[in-house]
Amino acid sequence: MEDLRTHYHYFSNEEGDGYEIYSCDFPELKGYGDTYDEAMSDLRRNLKHREEKSMEAQPLMETAIAAYDKKDYMVAKSIWEPLSATNTDAMVNLGTMYVKGFGVERNISIAFSLFERAAAYGHETASFYMGGMYENGIGVTADKAEAIRYYTTAAEANMPTAQLKLGILLRDEDVLNSMRWMIRAAHSGEAQAHSLLTYVSNMSEATDINVAFRMMDESSQRAKVEMVIAENLAPTLASDGGGVELVNYIGGDTPEIWLRYLGACSGCHLGPTSTAGMILEQFEKVIDKKIVIYLW
């Protein structure tokens, strides 16, 4: 626990002076002491006790999951309900039962409360469910900002579906992060992200490298990319009522060019033999084949 993230405050009252410390990851756990070190030791003892309780719960969790899979919901509920006081997986599983009405009367309010508690501890599945509830107004007033906040927790825990959700929700207000999450989702194997995002590259055919381009600083390289868009791509795409804009440029051994479709091109998810192929060809003339282009 050497990397334990904590907050503390010093207090003084009729009973004396002392310190209170709580864990950032488990804010309900606190440590108290006359000195900072005593309070930290108390917090570590409480965290260790929580960890031991979690390990004790594992066999029970497995029994409950087996019962749930057999549709013996009453047994699953009898295990998850007491464990849900402290175990985040139990909170999520019990909440799922209340969403579906399996073994209990369907109750979105109870499910919301359980998911909210688990999400407060950083549980990625609970955070994803909370994102969905806020996005769609299930059990709560729809709130896009809250949906994004919860989806972000799940996305940062490498949940591809949450990354996809962020890519879609942020598209009109934060294009850079929208594409960043969409690319991560696609690389994680998320099927819808693959269908929305176009990836083109001829890296496997790359032989000669444009040394002069790679010797430029990144801002000069980016300026070259902007020039290709303005002089080579914009006139061609404008004739069909479309266009592209540069969202991000990442230099290096294999430069990445992130582009957003505009106008009539918006919503196009085309293969490398059509518009995407033409765009790649234009950049290869200025750079070389060892580049990657993402279009959305």
Buried (B, 14 or more C-beta within 10 A) or exposed (E): EEEEEBEBEEEEEEEEEBBBBBBEEBEEBBBBBEEBEBBBBBBBEBBEEBEEEBEEBEEBBEEBBEBBEEEBBEBBBEBBBEBBEBBBBBBBBBBBBBBEEBBBEEBBEBBBBBBBBBBBBBBBBBBBBBBBBBBEEBBBEEBEEBBBBBBBBBBBBEBBBBBBBBBBBBBEEBBEBBBBBBBBBBBBEBEBBBEBBBBBBBEEEBEEBBEEBBEBEEEEBBEBBEEBBEEBBBEBBEEEEBBBEBBBBEBEEEBBBBBBBBEEBEEBEBEBEEBBBBBBEBBBEBBBBBBBBBBB
